[in-house]
Amino acid sequence: MLILEGCVQPALAPTINAATARVLDRLGISLMSEPGCCGALSYHLGAHEEGLQFMRRRIDAWWPHLQQGAEAIVVTASGCGALIKEYGTILRHDPAYAAKAERVAALAKDLGEVLVGEDLGQLRPLPARRIAFHSPCSLQHGQKLAGLVEGLLTELGFTLTPVADAHLCCGSAGTYSLLQPELSRRLLAAKLQALEAGEPELIASANIGCLQLLRSAARVPVQHWVELLQP
């Protein structure tokens, strides 16, 4: 499988993709990497042409691997995954990329989708057992994968604390936390109150933007959920 390295995540949290590689290797899944940006930040900021160029570059980089049999494109940042799954729609009028974009979109998988159906008994969860999971908007609303990661974590033996209004945004929302800081801080405060109400040992999430914002004010550690697994 291919893995999206991304642009923000390797700089701020390189341990996420490293943990993903270890976990998937334990399950017999090898990863290939082609570094680069998916175009999400540019596209969501309204710089559509710049975003489209990033998308085309991703497709060009991945295409030889897909032709050689790569089975999926694994994405560990749900914000990136939500956009890549829309490549086919966004590039549908581009005669040179429409068909390729459709195939890329179909093969893009959130890490949770890859692990569903695998033998998770081969993995050992870290000692912290009581966690609160923050499901990013891009995972539960954008990709329609609400409950997927929670189910995997429960299967692995974690106790998930209740989170009120789990459907609400944490205040990150891509660049929203930078462009609307006051509103973002209000959303963050409400989200952390809900996440910490059940007295978890740590908070887990699935998107680098959410992770960084939650870490800025959380009273307990915040990690990507794949980092809680050990091969």
DRENTOR-965347 format. One record per residue (C-alpha): residue in one letter; x, y, z. Coordinates in steps of 0.02 Angstrom, whole numbers, plus 50000, padded with zeros to 5 digits. Layout:
AXYZ ...
END
This chain:
M500005000050000 L500485018149978 I500465030350124 L500185048950115 E501635057050207 G500805074050201 C501605091050230 V501115096650406 Q501135079850495 P502945074550456 A503545091050528 L502455091850684 A502185073450725 P503315061650625 T502965047650750 I501205045150678 N501715038250509 A503145028650590 A501905020250709 T500755016550562 A502165007950468 R502604997050619 V500794992050650 L500424987850469 D502064978450449 R501544967450596 L499934963650502 G500884959150343 I500544975450251 S502044984550177 L502015003150142 M502785013650004 S502965032350021 E502965046749897 P503205062850000 G502115077749959 C500565088049998 C498805082449953 G498235100349919 A496985101650063 L497655117450144 S497745127049980 Y496065120949918 H495155124850080 L495915142250086 G495175146249916 A496825144449821 H495995131849708 E497225132049564 E498675129249682 G497705115349766 L497345107249598 Q499195107349556 F499575098349718 M498235085549678 R498935082249505 R500685080249577 R500035067449703 I499175057749565 D500735058049456 A501815051849601 W500615037949649 W500095032249477 P501605021049436 H501395012049602 L499535009449571 Q499925002249400 Q501144990449483 G499824983949602 A499764995149756 E498114990349839 A497665006149932 I498225023549985 V498295024250175 V497935041250253 T498235044550438 A497625062650438 S495745062650415 G495735080250342 C496855074550201 G495845058650179 A494235068250158 L494975078450015 I495845064049926 K494205054549923 E493505069549828 Y494875069849695 G493745061349569 T492385074349591 I493555089249594 L494525084049438 R493055076549343 H493185089749205 D495065087849181 P495265076249030 A497055071749076 Y496675067349257 A494825063149277 A494995044249263 K496585043549366 A495835054749501 E494305043449512 R495395028349541 V496465037149670 A494915042749763 A494225025049764 L495845017949834 A496065031049972 K495755023250143 D495785030150317 L496925019650426 G495395013450521 E494655006550361 V496254996850329 L496244988950502 V494434983350498 G494424964650469 E496254962350514 D496804951150657 L497044964350791 G497564951050916 Q499314952950845 L499384970550917 R499684975351098 P498894991351163 L499945002851271 P499645002451460 A498475017551466 R496765009351453 R495515023251487 I495425035551343 A494305048851268 F494205048551079 H493935064550982 S493235060150811 P493745074250691 C492385082250585 S493335076550431 L493205058550490 Q491435057350555 H490575070050442 G491735071650291 Q492145053250269 K490575046550355 L491605035150467 A490815039450634 G491115025550761 L492415016350658 V493955020350763 E492965019250924 G492485001450877 L494284996750842 L494905004051006 T493544994851102 E494014978651014 L495814981451067 G495294982551249 F495265001151282 T493915008751390 L493175023851302 T492505037351414 P490865045851364 V491045062051264 A489545073751260 D489105081851094 A490445071651006 H489825077850838 L490415095650872 C492045103250806 C493565105450918 G493955122350839 S495375116950726 A494475114850559 G496025116250451 T496585134350460 Y495035140150557 S496025140650720 L497215153150640 L495945163850548 Q494585163950683 P495575162150845 E494255168650965 L492875157150902 S494125142950890 R494625144951073 R492795144351126 L492515128251029 L494125121051100 A493625124851279 A491935116351257 K492725101351171 L494035098851306 Q492715100351442 A491755086251357 L493305075551325 E494005077351501 A492345075251592 G492565056351601 E494305058151677 P495255048951539 E497105044751551 L497365052151380 I496445059151229 A496605051251058 S496135058350889 A496395055250703 N496925071850625 I498505081950647 G497605098750658 C496455092650796 L497915084650888 Q498945100550889 L497505111450947 L496955099351083 R498745097851146 S498835116651168 A497625116251315 A497265098251368 R497665092651544 V498095075051488 P499195068651345 V498485069151169 Q499025056551037 H498515049450870 W497605033250905 V498825022650804 E500185027650928 L499235018051062 L499565001650972 Q501164991550976 P501644977950853 
END
